[in-house]
Amino acid sequence: MDWALWPLWGTIDALKWAGGTVNDVAVAPVLRLANPWGLAGSMLSTVQAFTPQRARDLARVVGNGMLNAGGLARTQAGAAFLRAGGRAAGSLDLVVSSPAGRQLLVDTATGMVKLAEALDTPEAKNAIQQGAVVLARGADVLASRHTKIFFKVGRYLVDFSDGS
């Protein structure tokens, strides 16, 4: 009978050995992922590792802007601004829910559908792509040294015409 139970006793002995050799190096990742805060931190560090530096910088700027805006909302002027915004939102609700407001929304949605249908042609797509190229070239022109010279000369002309 002992030979029949040998696999069971061998498995139990292997589990005892494995349990005895477990240390902090093996347990730490499991504990880190079992804790909700640890899991959130692990996910955050993984996302941060795969996020480009420019995106991280942008997120930091937007986050700081939102924190500063929250601080402004706690000032007296910020509270007055929020109250005025609430009143304006209530007035906007009345305007939109009126018969004329509803008709405006319906006509606007119809116009957007017609515009989307009109833009769904190869010619319109080519025009839109060309517009993007023109905008890029315009940015190149504004960033050139010649434009900087033009603005510098223009500033002197404005200063000269003021008599200074």
C-alpha positions in Angstrom: 0.0 0.0 0.0 2.9 2.3 0.7 4.0 2.2 -3.0 0.5 3.3 -4.1 0.7 6.4 -1.9 4.2 7.3 -2.9 3.1 9.9 -5.5 0.9 11.6 -2.9 3.7 11.7 -0.3 6.2 12.9 -2.9 3.9 15.8 -3.9 3.4 16.8 -0.3 7.2 16.7 0.3 7.8 18.8 -2.8 5.3 21.4 -1.6 6.9 21.5 1.9 10.3 22.0 0.3 8.9 24.8 -2.0 7.2 26.5 0.9 10.4 26.4 2.9 12.5 28.0 0.2 10.1 30.9 -0.6 11.7 34.2 0.3 10.9 37.9 0.0 12.1 37.9 -3.6 9.5 35.4 -4.7 6.7 36.8 -2.5 7.1 40.5 -3.1 5.7 40.5 -6.7 2.6 38.5 -5.6 2.0 40.8 -2.6 2.5 43.9 -4.8 -0.2 42.7 -7.3 -2.6 41.4 -4.6 -2.8 44.8 -3.0 -5.1 47.2 -5.0 -2.8 50.2 -4.4 0.2 48.1 -5.4 -1.7 47.0 -8.6 -2.5 50.6 -9.4 1.1 51.6 -8.9 2.4 48.7 -11.0 0.0 49.6 -13.8 1.0 53.3 -13.6 4.7 52.4 -13.8 4.1 50.1 -16.8 2.1 52.8 -18.6 4.8 55.3 -17.8 7.5 53.0 -19.2 5.6 52.8 -22.6 4.6 56.4 -22.8 6.7 58.8 -24.9 8.4 61.6 -23.0 6.5 64.3 -24.9 3.2 62.8 -23.9 4.3 62.6 -20.3 5.3 66.3 -20.4 2.0 67.2 -21.9 0.1 65.2 -19.2 2.1 67.0 -16.5 1.3 70.4 -18.0 -2.4 69.6 -18.3 -2.5 68.2 -14.8 -0.8 71.3 -13.4 -3.2 73.5 -15.3 -6.2 71.6 -13.9 -4.8 71.8 -10.3 -4.3 75.5 -10.7 -7.8 76.0 -12.2 -9.1 74.1 -9.1 -7.3 76.5 -6.9 -8.7 79.5 -8.7 -12.2 78.1 -8.3 -11.8 78.3 -4.5 -11.2 82.1 -4.6 -13.9 84.6 -4.2 -13.7 85.6 -7.9 -13.7 82.0 -8.9 -16.8 81.2 -6.9 -18.6 84.2 -8.5 -17.5 83.0 -11.9 -18.9 79.5 -11.2 -22.2 80.9 -10.0 -22.5 83.0 -13.1 -21.6 79.9 -15.2 -24.4 78.0 -13.5 -26.9 80.7 -14.2 -25.8 80.8 -17.8 -26.1 77.0 -18.1 -29.6 77.2 -16.7 -30.5 79.9 -19.2 -28.9 77.9 -22.0 -31.1 74.9 -21.0 -34.2 77.1 -21.4 -33.1 78.3 -24.8 -32.3 74.9 -26.1 -35.5 73.3 -24.8 -37.7 76.0 -26.5 -39.3 75.1 -29.8 -37.0 77.4 -31.7 -33.9 75.9 -30.0 -35.1 72.3 -30.7 -35.6 73.3 -34.4 -32.1 74.8 -34.5 -30.6 71.6 -33.1 -32.5 69.5 -35.7 -31.4 71.7 -38.6 -27.8 71.7 -37.3 -27.8 67.9 -37.2 -29.3 67.7 -40.7 -26.7 70.2 -42.0 -23.8 68.1 -40.4 -25.1 65.0 -42.1 -25.3 66.7 -45.4 -21.8 68.1 -44.9 -20.5 64.7 -44.1 -22.1 63.3 -47.3 -20.6 66.1 -49.3 -17.1 65.5 -47.9 -17.4 61.8 -48.6 -16.0 62.2 -52.1 -12.4 61.6 -53.4 -12.2 65.3 -54.4 -13.1 66.5 -51.0 -10.7 64.1 -49.3 -7.9 65.4 -51.6 -8.8 69.0 -50.8 -8.7 68.3 -47.1 -5.3 66.5 -47.4 -4.0 69.5 -49.4 -5.2 71.8 -46.7 -3.2 69.9 -44.2 -0.1 70.3 -46.4 -0.7 74.0 -46.8 -1.0 74.4 -43.0 2.3 72.6 -42.5 4.0 74.8 -45.1 2.5 77.9 -43.4 4.0 76.8 -40.1 7.3 76.3 -41.8 7.1 79.8 -43.2 6.2 81.3 -39.8 9.2 79.4 -38.2 11.7 80.6 -40.8 14.4 83.2 -40.1 12.9 85.5 -42.8 9.6 85.8 -41.0 11.5 86.7 -37.8 13.3 89.5 -39.7 10.0 90.6 -41.2 8.4 90.9 -37.7 11.4 92.7 -36.3 11.4 95.3 -39.1 7.6 95.6 -38.7 8.0 96.3 -35.0 10.5 99.1 -35.8 8.1 100.6 -38.3 5.3 100.6 -35.8 7.5 102.1 -33.2 8.7 104.8 -35.7 5.1 105.7 -36.7 4.2 106.3 -33.0 6.9 108.9 -32.9 9.1 107.1 -30.5 
